[in-house]
C-alpha cells in the first residue's frame, strides 16, 4: 500500500519556537519503520508546503497526520483536502491532542483516530486495511463506521519497552534534513532514547499521554542510533535524558570508547544534574554542547504551584554545574498570567544574575488533556486552539493584557551580554551564532508580535470597538472578561 505521513505546519509570522528549534518529525519516521513492506513517504509541510503535488504524484492509499494542540486546525484542513482529492483515501490522525481529545477529530473526513503510541496501533491498522478486515480488531483505535458513527475500540497501554522499535527511517526526510535545527545547530538529528515521565507537572501532557509509564532504550541500542547519524550534531529529545544515571554513564562510556566525535544537546531536569555532577563532566568531555533545562521558576513556591517536585536549590546547582563544565544553558521558564510587575522584575534579575546563554519563556497554558486544563477550564477565554501555543494568555491576566505582553516581551531584552562576548572569545560561540541569537531575542522582545493570536486583543483589533473591561464572546458563546 502507498502510505503518506504528514507533518503539519503551524506558523506564526511574528513569533514562535520554530525560530529557535525545528526538530525532524521523528514520530513519523518511526511509523514508517513499522510498516517496512509498504511504500511510505513523509511530507513535512513546514519545509515543503505543496500538499497537492504530493497527492497527485504519489496517489496514496492511506494518509496519516500528527498534530499538537496548536496544529489541530492545520491537521483538519489537511485531512479535508485529502478527502477532496479522493474519497477512497483512508485518512488517519494521531498524536498527543488526538489521543487526549479524540472527539476533536470525529469528523466526516476522518476515517480513524489512533490513540497513544502509534508504533503499537498503526501497523495493526495498515494490516487490517490491506486484508480488508473489520477495524474493530485494532486496539487503541477510534474509527468511523459506514453509517457515520465513531466506534471506540478502547485504549490499553502495552508495556513492551522500546527495544523492539526499529531505527527511524531517516532517509524519508533526507530532502528536508538541511532545515532541521536545535538552537544554534543546523542540520540536526533528533534521537528519542526513552518515553514518558515519572513526574506529574500539572501543565504537561506527556505523562498523561503515556499513562504515567516510562521506558528507555538500553545504552547499546542508543549507541546503534548514534552510529547511524550523518549530521555532526545530535539532540536527545527525551523529556529528561538523565533519568537513569547508570544508563547515561554507560552511553557516554560507549561513545568515548567508539571514538565518536559529535556535538550533543539534551533536555534535562535540574535535580538529575544536581544529584549527579560527574555525569555532566563526562558528557562535556565527549561533546555535550548545550542543555535545555526545565527551570520553570525561580522560587520553591512557583515550582510547587505547577507540581514540579523540584527545588530552587536544584535549579541553581544545575546552572552552576553546567557553567563549571562549559556547557551552554537553554533555560526554560514559565510565566503565570496572574503575575505582577514585581514578579516579572524578579525573573528578569535572576536571568541576568545566572548568565543563561539562551532563555525561553512560555505562558502557563492549560493544554487540553492536562490536569491544569481540568482545573482552569472554566476560566478559558477562548476555544481557539491556535491560541494554545504557550505564547498567549488563554486565561485572564492580572495586569492589563497589553501591559502583560509588554512585560513578557521585555524578558527577552538582554541586559547582560558580557558573558556572550567571553564565550565568543573562548571559541564556544561563533559570530554567526551570536548574530543568530540576537535575531531571536529581538524578534521575541517585540511585544506587538503577541497580538496576532491573543484571544482578546485580536478581537479588539478586528472589531475596533472593544476596550479593556468589555465582555467578549468566544466561539463557544461564553462570556469572557478581557482582563
Order of alpha helices (4+ residues) and beta strands (2+ residues): beta-beta-alpha-beta-alpha-beta-alpha-beta-alpha-beta-alpha-beta-beta-beta-beta-beta-beta-alpha-beta-alpha-beta-alpha-beta-alpha-alpha-beta-alpha-alpha-beta-alpha-beta-alpha-alpha-alpha-alpha-alpha-beta-beta
